[in-house]
Amino acid sequence: MTHQTKEFAPPTRGTAAAGSAPGRSPERPFPRTLSATWVVFYLVLFWLYLYLVRFYDIPNRFLIFDGLFLLATAVVVGRHGGAQEVYAYFVGRLLPARRAWTTAFLLLVVTGLAFYAIGWGQAAEVERPDLNRLVLAPVSEEVVFRGVLLAALLCHPTAPRWAMILLSALLFASCHGVEDGWRLLRLTTGGVICGYAYVLTRSVPFCALCHVFWNAMACCAVMQHGA
């Protein structure tokens, strides 16, 4: 589930960083301690967890599961790459690079417009957000799905990034439960936006901000439509 060699060092002179175009300044590379097998490991644990707790109403059970998974991830990553690599997965950049600020702001605008287009009219199917859904869950989910799982998928040597972003968005949707086509569309769209935000900025906190904004739009829809 882990690579044998650590590949988080900066590129050598004359070699472009992975994912950066020739002639452009190299981007911060994605962490590479975990392999894509870690994604499968997460899904196996997730569905096993759902099977074990299906008869019990455990408050905040998904936050608990995410916390345990992230703890296991930190132990594995810390053993192979140290605290710096744990930070690379869980945080990446604290803030987007300055040259990406304009695009990052546009992504927030797109986030609001996307929810308004495909989620506002479906307000009756949106859960009423509380502190967990509005803040805690977005943070933990972005660390899991973008910081850890998408980063692991992006280590695939031949797959295009758009495919890995879409795959991670579908995994994100499937782990939330898909009762109808509108919910699948909403969740996948939100996952794609956050995935692209991660590829663009390498900032898990910024992805969490996009997620919080998405959930805040859901809160506004609930308050307006009385779901």
N, C-alpha and C positions, 0 to 999 in steps of 0.2 A: 504493500500500500504506500510505500515511500520509495523515492528514488535513492539509489545507492550513493550517488554523488550529488553534492550541493551545487546548484547552478545559479546562485544569487549574486555572483560577483559582476562588477560592471564589465561591459564589453571591452575587448582589447582595442588598441588604436587601429583605425582603419576598418573596423568591423561594426556594422550597424546593430543596434540593440534589436532584440526580437520584437517585431511589430512596428518598427520605426522605418520610415521611408528613407532611401538614400538622400544625403544632402541635408537632412533635418537633424536637429539636436536629439540625441538618444533619449528615449523615455526611461523612466525607472522600470526595471524589469519586474515581471510578476514573480512572486515567490514560487519555488519549484521543489520544495521538500516533499509535498504530497503528490501522489499520482492520481490519475482519474479513478482508480480503484476505490479511493476514499469516498467518492460519490456513491458508488454501489454499497459500500459499507454503511453510509448514512441511511440510505433507503431501506436496507435490510433491518437496521435498528429501528427506524421509524415505523415501519409496518408491523414489526414484532411488538413494539411498544403499544401501538394502537390495538393490537389483538389482545394484549395482556390487560389493558385498562378499559376495554370496551364496556364492561359492566359497572364501571365505577365513575362517578362524577367527581373528578379531582380538580379543584380550582387551579387555574393557571397551569394545567398539565403540560401544555406545549412549551411554555417558558421553562418549566422544570426540565423537560427533555432537551431543549436547546442548550440549557446551561450544562447539563451532564455531558452532552456531545462536545460542546466547546471545551470543557475541562479535559476530556479525553484527547481532543485535538491538540490542546496546549501541551499536554504531557508528551505526546508523540513528536510534535514539531520542536518543542524545547529540547528533547533528547537528541534530535538529529541536527538542529540548526541553532539552538540557543534562543535566548530571549529576543534577540534582534529579529529572528525569523518569526517568532510568535507575534511580535508587533507588526511585521510585514503582512501577515494574514489577517489579524484582527483589526488593524487600523489602516495600514498602508500609509498614505499621506494623511496628515491631520486635516489639511486644507488642500483643495486643488491647486495646482501650479498656477501662477498668476496669468500665464498666457492662455489658460483654459477657463478663466473666470467668465468671459462673455458667453462661451458655449455652455458653461455650467448654469448660468442664469437662464439662458434660453431653454435648457432642459427642464428647469423648474416651471417655466411658462408652459412648455409642452405637457408636463405632468398635469397641470391644472386643466388645460384644454382637453387632454385625452380623457380625464375622468368626467369632465362635463359632457363630452360627446357620447361616451358609452356607459357612464355610470349614473349620471344625475337622474335620468328618466327611469332608472331601475331602483330608485331609492327604497322601495318597499322590500327589496331583497338584501339590503345592506344592513349589517348588524350595527346596533347603536354602540359607538365607540366609548370606551372608558379609558382610564389612564394606561392600562395594559395594552389595549389595541392601538391607542394613539401614540404612545411613547415607547414603552418597554418592548412590546412585540416587534415593532419596526427595527429597533436597534439590534435585538438578538437575531432576528431573521436576516438582516443585511450582513451581519458577521458570518452567519451560517451559509446563506445562499450565494452571496457575492464574495465576501472575503475569503471563505474557505472553498466552497464547492465550485464556483465559477473559476476561481484561480486554479483549482486542480484540473478542471476541464481545459483551460487555456494552455496547459502544459502539453496537450496533444500536439505532436509535431507537424501534422499535415492538415488537420481540420481547420476550416476557415473560422474566424472569430465570430462572424454573424451566426454561424450554425451553433457554436458553443453558447452564445448569448441566448438564442432561441431555446436550445435544449435546457439550459438552466432555468429559463422562464417557465417552461412547461413542467419541469420538476417542482418549481415553486408553486405553480397552480395545483398540481396533483396532490401536493402535501397539505393544501388548504381545503380540499374537498370541492368537487365540481358537480353541482346539482343541475346546472342548466348551461346553455350555450353563452348567455350573457355573463354569467360568473366566470366561465372559462376565458372569455374574451377580456374581461376586466383584469383578471389575475395575470394572464399572459402578457397583456399590454403593460401593466405595471412592472412585471418582471423584466420585460425587454428594456423599458426605460431605465430601470435601476442597473441592469446589466451593462447597458451602453454607458451609463454614468460611471460605472466602475472601470471599464476599459479606457474611457476618456481621461478620468482624473486619478485613478489608482487610490481613491479616497473612500474608504468604507463609511466614515462619518458623513460625507456628502451623499452617499447612497441612502443612508438612514434618513437624512434630511428630505430627500425626494420621497421616501416611503412615508414619513410623517406627514408631509404635505398632501400626499394621496389620501391617507386616512383622514386628514383634516377636512378634505373635500367631502369625504363620505359623511363626516359628522355634520357638515353644513347641509348636505342633502337631507339627512335624517331630520334635522331641526326644521327645515323648510317644508318637507313633505309629510312629516309626522309618521315615519315608518314604525 
